[in-house]
Amino acid sequence: MAVIVSLGAALQDIYLVDREDLTPTAIGGESIFGKVLVGSKVDIDKLHYEVGGGGLNSAITFARNEHDVVLFANIGMDSAGNAILKVLDREGIDNSFVNIIDRQTTGTSIILLDAKGGERTILTYRGASERFDSYTVTDLNLIIPDWLYATTLRGDMKTLTKVFARVHKLGGKVMFNPGVKELEQSKELLRLLQDVDILLVNKSEASKMVSGVLLEELLYRLNNYVETVIITDGAMGGIAGNRKEKYRFGIYEDVKVKDATGAGDAFGSGFLAHFANGHTFRESLVFASANSTSVVKKIGANRGSMTSTEKLHMMPIQKLEKDTTMH
């Protein structure tokens, strides 16, 4: 068991689910929801009210794996904020540092979901989760975290830099899953990595940070900045490694995807939840893959988050020999 601070967004997710009108249509190499016409009224088959956001999704995984979890997030004083607080109570997550922002509404995502293929488009209003400058690093002195798990702060590099440095000063470690706004500031992001212990990105994101085409190239170059790096590659699995061991891994199961929302959060938080409980690097990659697979089988970004008691089966994973191709 570890003390983990989860830093990131907490949102309400509203799913509009339909089997016909939201079916993607290919136009000019892009897919759109082609049957929804401007000015029309569309009957939706199902409506789901869920909660999500990178900070909240990750916190739920940590709590279900018996860690002491503190969520750092911003919400509004409204029904969506109340729904988030109820979930935190249900999951046993400490909400002492969840800020209620005056004159701001809780961030909300409207998710258009194709019930046939699991494809979705997300319309997000950030609201109270847009900014994180309401937090000060001294808040961490009251917690003394073993780990900080950070998702995107919408490009707020100043806050990320201060928080990461303070966690290390307090003897903790940092796992970071940057978002689009951080990746847009590549030079600042690379400097920030000096205070990151585990970095999680997908292949496309990795290629925006360092040069390279192959997963092995990207891993090798990112390892120059961060000791442990995990790069996912969708249905192809991914690669992960540090200065001691490296692995190529496939997917945990080939399942029908009902909703891919939260899959990345499930992978990252699943890895840290297992790793912080004393499991090996390899075992933690398997659990991460299993947790992500479990999440995409259900509608909702965290409904399928696994507990530490669930049994795992084998999956494709191979330890790589010490790299001799790059110098």
N, C-alpha and C positions, 0 to 999 in steps of 0.2 A: 504494500500500500504506500502511496506517495501523496504529497500535497501538490495538486496541480491547479494552476491558474489558467483558465481558458479566456483568451482575449479576442474579441471579435463581435460580429453583428448578432443581434437577436431580433428576429422578424416574425410577423405572422405570414403564413403561406396560405393563399386561397386558390384551390385547384378548381378549374373549370374543365370537366372531363367529358369528351364526346367521341363517339365512334365514327361519325361520318363527316361532319362539317370541319373538323380540325385535322383531317388527313392531309399530310404534306403533299404538295405538288411541285414538281421540278420545273423551274423556269430559268433559262440561261445559266445553268450550272449551279443555281441556288435552289433551296427548298423553301416554300412558303406554305401557309395555310390557305390553299387556293380556293376553298369553297365559301369563305367568309367574304361577302360583298359589302362594300361601303354603303351605309344607309339601311342595311337589312337587319332583321331581328333573327337571332339564332337560338334555337332551343338546345340547352345543354343537358346531357344525360345525367350527370352527377356533379355535386358540389361538395368539396372537402375543405374544412377549416383545419389547418395544421400550424405548427410552429417550426421555425427553421433559422437559418443564418449560421455562418461558420462557427461563431463562438458558442452558440447554443447547441448546435449539432454535436460538436466535439465534447462539450461538457457532459452531455447525456451518455456518450460512450464511456467517458472516464468514470462517471458515477456508477454505471452498470457493471464496471469492473472493479468496484470496491475501493476507489480512490477517494480522498477528501478533495472535493472540487469547489473552486470559487470562480464564479463567472464575473468577468469585467465586461459590461455591455451597457448600452443606453436605450431606454424605452420612453414612451410617453405615458401620460396619465389617462389611459383610455381602455376600451374593452380589449384591444389587442395586447396591450401591456399587461392587463390582468390575466389574460390567457397564458402569457409567457410565465408570469409569476406562479400560476397554478402548476404548470409543468415543472418548474424548478422545485417547488415543494414536493410534488409527487416523486421526483427522481432523487431527492435528497441533496440538491445542489445549493450551496451557500449563495444567497442573493444579497449579502450585505453590501457588496460593491456594485450592484446594479443601480445605475443612476436614472432617476426619473427627471427628464429634461422639460423645463417649463416651456409652454407654448410650442411644443413639438409633438407630433403624433408618432406613434410607434411605426417603424419601418414595415412595409408590407410588400409582398410579392404576389402578383396575379400570374398563375401558372396555367397556360393553355396546354392541355395534355391530350394527345391522341391515344385513345383507349386501345386501339388496334396495335399500333407499333411502339408505343411508349415514347415517341418523340414529343418534345415540349419546347415551348417558347416562354420565357420569363420576363414579365414586365415588373420592374422593381422601383418602388418609391422608398428612398433610404430614410427619410424622416430623421428621427432622433439618432439613428445609427450612422449618420453622415460624418459626424465629427467625434473625436475622442479626446479633445483637449480638456475635458472636465476632469480627467484623471491626473494625479500627480504620482511620481515615483515613490513618495513616502508611504502611499497606500500599501505598497508591497512589504514595507517594514513590519506591518501588523500581521502578515501572513507567513513570511519566510518560506516561499515555495521551493519544492524540490525541482519542479519543472514549470516553465511557462510554455503554453501552446498558443501561438499567435497565428491568426488568419489575417486577411487584408484589413488595413485601417484606412482604406481609400487614399493611399499615397501619403499618409502623414508620417514621413520619415523622421521628423523631429521627435515625435512621441515614441515611435518604435526604437529609435536609438537610445533614448533615455531609459525606457523600460528594460530593454535587453541588458544594458550595462548595469542597471541596479540589480536585476536578477542574479547576474554573475557575482556582483559584489556581496550579495547575500548567500552565496554558495550554491545557487541553483543553476539549472541548465535551460536552454532555449531550443524549442523546435518551431520552425517557421514555414508556413505555407503562404507565400506572397500571392497577391492578386494583380489584376490588370494595371491598377494605378501605381503599384510599386514597380512593376516590370517596365512601365513607361519611363522610369527614372533609373536606367540601367547602371550608371556610374555610382549614384548614391546607394543603390541596392547592393552592388558588389562591396562597397565600403561597409555597409551594414552587416554583411555576412561574417565579419570578424568576431561578432558577438553571437553567432548562431552555431549550435552544436549539431542539430539535425535539420537538413533542408529537404522539403518535399515540393517537387514541381512535376509537371508533365513534360513530355518531350518538346512540345511547341514552346513552352515557357522557358525550358532550359536553353533552347537555341537562341532565345532573345537575350540571354545573359552571357553566354560564351559562344565561341565559334565551334562548329562541328555538325556533322550530319548523323553519324552513327551514335547509338546509345553509349557505347564504350568511350567514344571521344568526349561526349558531353559529361559523362561521369568523371572521367579522368581530369578534365579541366575544372569542373566545379569542386572536386576534391582538393584543389589547390587553395580554395577559399574556405571550405567547410569540411570538417572531419568526416561527417557522415552525410551522404546524399542519397535520396531515393527519387528515381525518375520513373513515372508511370507512362504507359503507352497504350492506353485503351485496351482493346481486345488482344493486343500483342503481349500484354503483361507489363514488363518493365525491367529495370536494372537498379541495383542498390549496392552501396559499398562504403567502406571506410579504409583506413590504411592497413587494416588487418585482414579483412575478408570482403569478397564481392560475390554477388549472386545475380543470375538472370532468372526471372520467374514468369510463369504464364498466368492464366486466370484460374481462379479457384474452382469455378463451375461454369459451364455454358448454360445459362438460364435465360428465360424470357424476361426481358427488362420491362417492368411496369412503369417505373419512374426513375430516371437517372439522377434526379436532384439529390444532392448530398453525398454522391458516391465518393468524391474526392475527400470530403470531410471525414467520411467513414473510414477510408483507407488510412489517412494520416493519424487520426485519433485512435484508430484500432491498433496501429503499430505502437504508438507511445503507451497506450493503456496496457498492452501486453509486456512491452519492454520494461516499463516502470514497475511491473510486478515481478521482475527478476527473470523473465524468459530470455532466451538467446535471440540474437539478431535474426537468424533464420526463422525461428519459431514465431517471432513477432511479425515478419513479413507474411507468413502464412495466415496468421490471425487477421492482419490488415486486409488481405485479399478476401478472406472469408467474410469479414464484417462489411466490406463494400458490396460483395455479392448479396449478402442478406438484405442490405438496405434497398438495393434496386429492385428487389422482388415485391416490394410493397409501395403503395402510394404514401408519400410523406418522406421528408429528408432524414428522419431519424427513427421511424417506427420499427425498422428492422435491426437497429443497433443491438449487437450481441452482448451477452454477459460472459464472465470469466469461466462459467461452469459448462458452457456448451462444448461438446466434443467436436474435434476437427478431423477431417480425412486428409489423405495425401493430395498434393497438387504438384504440377510441374515446377521444379525449382532446382537450379544447378549452381554449385559453387564454382566460381571461375578461378583458374590458376592465376598466380601473380602476373600482372600485366607486363609484357616485355615489348609491346609494339609501339609504345609512345614514350618519348624522352624529352 
